[in-house]
Every structure is written in structure tokens, then in C-alpha cells.
């Protein structure tokens, strides 16, 4: 019978949970295994909402830290099961989820089992549906049903950060820019109006766009505006009457939702623009005393997080949050996703030292 061994090394736990497929929407098997293991730990109070699992210590400490990680991955592409590889004499674990972010989850599971009396009370959160639209995210659902579980003085997301501390995160917006035309037979194209041709100025604006580097509380966030998908056309002999360009905007945490939407509409002024997904970013939060203690304890130099992560959810609730996990963010979602074993061990040591220091 399949089970998780929380006495195994974090590296071995990484191998085990990466070999259990949990593409977004198919997390139940892994969630069941996590729930089964943490539910029997007497020092934890455990709550489950769908495939999101929360485990809390209640030692009466004056401060509480939330430590969270998502258990889903992007689709597998021939990179499960995992395998051990050697690059320039350094051991790595290769495979889907090793970077984003099951190595971080493995560290969290091991520490959740072993830290019976940490220096702060801890709320461990393992959640589903992070890699898809924000309204499906397990933390979105949990915030509706049990908002009290988010109460904390500081939060850590185990997102890949090369074992460094990454403060805050960029916001993320997706929009559909549409152009319209008139259908006709392609043999009589002059009768119609080609919607795909009309999309050329949209692509030109994107090609000419120069993103900003934005300083926010000592960290510099890099923005980006890019086409990520284009669709149009009816048949091989029909002039298309509709073309849709999907655009992704990554924006600095100094912009709020209204400013981000306004910027995208300004760039594509004159076109039909629909905002289809929006998640604001999070400021670094490194001025909080617990954050400063954490950064000092793990010996890291804070950097900005360019991608959106769920630190934004905690930030919106007034909880300062950072990203801290093994794995190179550049390899997240990559078919050659791989994590150095040494980074897994280093993140475990860093968290363990901070959570147990007096």
C-alpha cells in the first residue's frame, strides 16, 4: 500500500511525492497520503478542505508563522518518474515537480512531523490548484471557509528560490485583445475584412513595448508584457472574422489592480480588451521583525520574486510573506526540471535552525 515515510530524508520524500502524479485537478491521491500521515501526529491539529490540508501546532507561543506549499504541478511531459542525475559532480533529482514545488513541500512535511515544540506556533498549509486560475486555488477556497486559519505574524511560501529569500512577488494579469472582421470566401477576399490581419498592430505594440524595472522597498522588480497565445480562423478557405491575442502582464507590486488594468487598456487603446484573470502582487514585507530574524538566521540576501506566488494572499491579509525553497525558478515548468540535493538539505537546515532557535 502506498504511503509516505516522514522519517525519510527530505530528498527521498521529494522523490516519492514527485513520483505520485498530481497535475492540477488530480491532487487527491497525494492529498490523501499527506492527510493520512499528518493526522496521526499528536502535536498537530489537522483540518482538510477538499485537497487542501492544514496542520497547526498550538503551543501557546506569542507568535505564529504560516508555512505553505502547493502540491499540484503543471502537466507531465515524459518527466515522471524521477531519476537521479549528476551535473559537474553535484547530485540532482530530475523530474516534474522537483522544482515547482515538491522539494519545498517535502522539506515542510519532514519538519512538520519532527518539530514537536517549535519556537513559534506553526500553521502548515499544503494546497491544490495553484498552477491554474486563481479562483480555483485551494487557498482561495480556504479563505472563504476558514479565514481564521490564515492568522499569522509572518508567512513563508516554499516556492523555488534557489535556497535564497525572495521578497514579495509581481502581480499577474491575463487579457484577451480581440480584433473583428467580416467573413467571406477566400477566393473573394476583397468582400470580407480579415480579423487576423487587423491583429498586426497588436503584435507591433507588444514588440515595441519596453517593460519597466521598478524599485519597491529596496528590491527591483522586472515587469513584462507578452503575447502568450493567438487564435483565429474558421477554415482554410474562409476570411476570418475574429482574432484573439492572449496577453500576459507581469507587474510590480507597487501597482494595484486598477492601475494594472488601466495600463493594459492604455497599451491596447482602440482595441476590444477583456481582462480574464488578475492577481495583484505583494510588497517585500522584509521590514517585519520576524522577517528580519528569518533572513538573518538563514544567511540570505533578499531578492525580488518575478513570478506571482501566494505570498500575495498573505500580504493582502496584512501578513508579511516571503518565498524560500529549493530549486532554480528558471527551471520551473521546464521539461528538464531538476533540483540539487544540496539545496533541499540547505533549506531544511535553514528552516529547522530558525524554527528551533531560542
N, C-alpha and C positions, 0 to 999 in steps of 0.2 A: 504494500500500500504506500502510495506517495506521501511523503511528509517532509517537513523542514526540520533540520537539525540546528537549533540556535546555539549549540555548543561548538559548532564548526567554526573555522576561521571565516572572516568576512570575505576573503577571496573565494573559498569553497561555497559559501552561501550565494555569492554573486553567480558562480557557475550554475548552481542549482536553480535559482529563480529565473535566470536568463533562459534556461532550457525549458521553462514552462511558458509556452506562448501566451501572451496577454495583450495582444493588439487591442486598441481602444474598442470597447464594446464586447470584448471577450476576456474580461478580467476575473470572472467568477472563480475559476479553478485556483488561481494564485491567491485571491482574496480568501477563499475557504481555508487554504493551508495556513495563511498568516493568522486568521482568526482562531483556528484550532490551536495554534502554538501559544499565542499570547493570552488566550482566555484562561489557560491553566496556571498562569504566573500569579501568585498570591499578592504581589506588591502592585499589581496593575488593576485599575477599573477599566473594563473594556466595553465599548459601545460600537455597534455596527449599523450603518445606513447604506443599504444596497451593497456595493463592493467597496465602500469606504469604511475603514476601521480606525477607531480612535482608542488609544490606551493611555491612561493617566496614572501618575503617582499622586498620592495625597498624603504627604509627609508633614503638612502644615508649614512648609517653608515660606518665608516672606515674599519670595519672587517665584514666578512661573515662566518657563520657556516652552514655546511650541516648536517642535522639530518635525518636519513634514517631508514626504516624498511621494511621487505618483508611481503607480505600479503598472501603468499601461505603456505601450510602445507604439511607434509607427509601424506600418506593415513590414512583415518579414520578407526578405528577398534573397533566399538561399543562405542566410547567415545565422541560422539556428540548426543544430546545436552549436554551443560554443566550442572553441578549441584554444589550447594554449599555444602561443607563438613566442618567438624570441626575436627582438629587434635590437641589434647592436649590443647584444649581451644582456638586455633587460627583458624580463618576462612580462608578457601581456596576456590578458584574456580577450579573445576576439569574439564578436557576435552581437546580434541585435540586442539592444538594451544595456549593454555593458557600460556605455557612457551615459545614455539618457533613459532612465537614471537608476538602473537596478543595482549598480555597485553602491550608490549612495543609500538605497533602501536596505541593502544587505548590512551595511555598517549600522544603520539605525536599528534594525531588528536585533542584531547581536547586542548592542548596547542596551536596548530596551529590556532584554532578558537579564542582563548581568548587573545593571546599575539599580540595585535594590534601594539604596538610600543616597541619591544624588544631592549635591549642594543646593540645587533649586528643584522645585517640583517641575515635572516634565509632562507635556501633552504630546504624545507621539501620534502622528496622523499619516496613514497610508491610504491613498485615494485613487479613484478611477477617472477615466475620460479627460486626462489633461491634454492629450495631443489632438483634440478636436475642438469644436466650437465651445466658447466659454460657457454657454448656457447648459451644456451637458456635463461640465466639470463636477466631480464629486464634491468639491468644496463649495461650489455654488449651491448644491442641494443641501449640504450640511449646514450652511449658513442660514437656510430657511427653517430647517427643522430643529437645530440645536445651536443657535448663535452663541450660547454661553460657553461652548467648547473652544471658542476662539480667544477667550480671555487669556492674555499673557502680557508679560513685560517686554518680551523680545521673542523673535522667531527666526528660525534657521530653515531654509529650504535646501535639500540635498542635491540641487541641480549641479551638473558638471561645471566646475570652475578651476580645473587643473590643481585642485587642492588649495587654491587661494580663496580669499574672501572677495566676493563681488557684491557691491552695494547696490540696492535698488534694482530697477530694470527699466528698459524702454517700454513705451506703450505700443500697442499693435492694433492697426485698423485695416480692414479689407473693404474695398469698394468695387462696384461694377460700373464701368463707364460704357454707356451704350451709344451706338450710332444707328440711325434709321435710314432706310431707303425705300425703294419700290421694286417689287419683284417683276421680272419679265423673263422671257426666253433669252438664253444667252446668245442665240443667233440674231436677236434684235435688241441688243444691249442698250441701244440708244433710247428705247422706250422706257426702260427702268432706271433706277438710281441705285448704285452699288454701295451698300452699307459698309462692306469691308474696306473699300477704297476710302470711304469717309473716316475710317479709323486711323488713317495715316497721320493726321495732326496729333492724335492722342499719343501715338508712339513717338512722334517727334518731340513732344513736350517731355516725355519721360526720358528720352535720350539726352535732351539738353538740360535736364534737371540737375542741379548741384546741391547735394544734401549738406546739412549743417553739422558741425561739431559744436556741441552745446555744453558748457561747464555748468554743473549743478552741485553745489555744496562740496566743491573740491574734486569732483570726478567729472571727466569729459565723456559725454555720451555721443555716439555717432548715429545720425539718423539715416534713413533710406526710403526711397520711393521707387517701386519697381513693378513692372507687369509680371504677373506670375501665371496667367492663363489667358488665352484668347480663343473665342469660338464664334462661328458664323457660317452661314451657308446652308442650303436646303438640298441641292442635288447638283450633279456635275453639269447640268445644262440650264440652271436657273440663276439669275442675278439675285443675290441675297438682299433681303430687306431688313436684316438685323445683324449687328456685330456687337459682341460684348468683350470688353477687355477687363479682366480682373486685376486689380491693383492692390499691392500690399504697402502700407506705410508704417514704418517703424519710427516712433517719435520720442523725443527726450521727455523725461518725467516732469520737466518744467511746464509742459503743455497739458492742459486739461482736455476733456473730451470735446467740448465745444470748439476749442482752438484747433484741435487736430482735424475735426470735420470741416471747419471753415477753411483751413489751409488746403485740404484736398479739393474742395469745391472751387477754390480760387485758381488752383493749378489747372483744373479742367473746366474753367468758365466757358459757358456756351454749349456744354455737353450735358447729356442726361446722366446724372451721377446718383447711385444708390449706395448708401453705407450698409453693409451686410454683417459686419462684425466689428466690435470695438471693445478694447480693454485698455484702460489707462495704465500708465507706468507707476513706478514707486520711487520716491526720493531715496537717497542712500541710507538715511536713518542711522548714520555712524556716530552721531552726537549723543546717542543714548548711553548712559553709564554701562549697562550690560553689554552693549555692542562694543564699546571701547575695551572692556575687560576681555571679551571674547577675542577680539583682534589681537590684543597683546598676548593672550595665552597661546594662540596657535601660531604666533610669529609671522603673521601675514601682512602684506601691504595691500590695502583695499584697491580694487579696480571696479570700473563700471560693468554692469551686465547689459549687453546689447540686445539680447533676446528678451521677450516677455516671460516672466515666471510668476508663480503665485505669491511671491513676496508682495505683489501689488494688492492682493486681497487683504493681507495683514496690515499693510500700510494704510489702506482705506479705512481700517478699523482703529487706526491710531497706534498700531503695534509696529515698532521699527523692526525691519527684517532684512536679512542678508542671504546670499546664496553661498553654500560651502559644500563642495562634493568632489569626489574623484572623477577624472575624465576630462578630455580636451573638448570644449564646446564646439570646436570646428569639426569634430567627428560625430557630433550628434546627428542622427538620421542618415549618416553616411553608410554605404554598404560595407566599408572597411572599418566600421565602428570597433574600437578596441580600447582597453583601459590598462594602464600599468598597474601591476600588482602592488608595487611600492607606493603608489598614490592611494590605493584603497587602505593600506596599512597606515599611512601617514594621517589620513583623515580620521580613521578610527582612533589613533593615538591622540590627535588634537582634540577631538570631541571628548574623549574619555578623560583626558587631563583636565579640561576646563570644567566638566560636569562633576568631577570628584574633588577638585581643589577646595581647600578651606578658605 
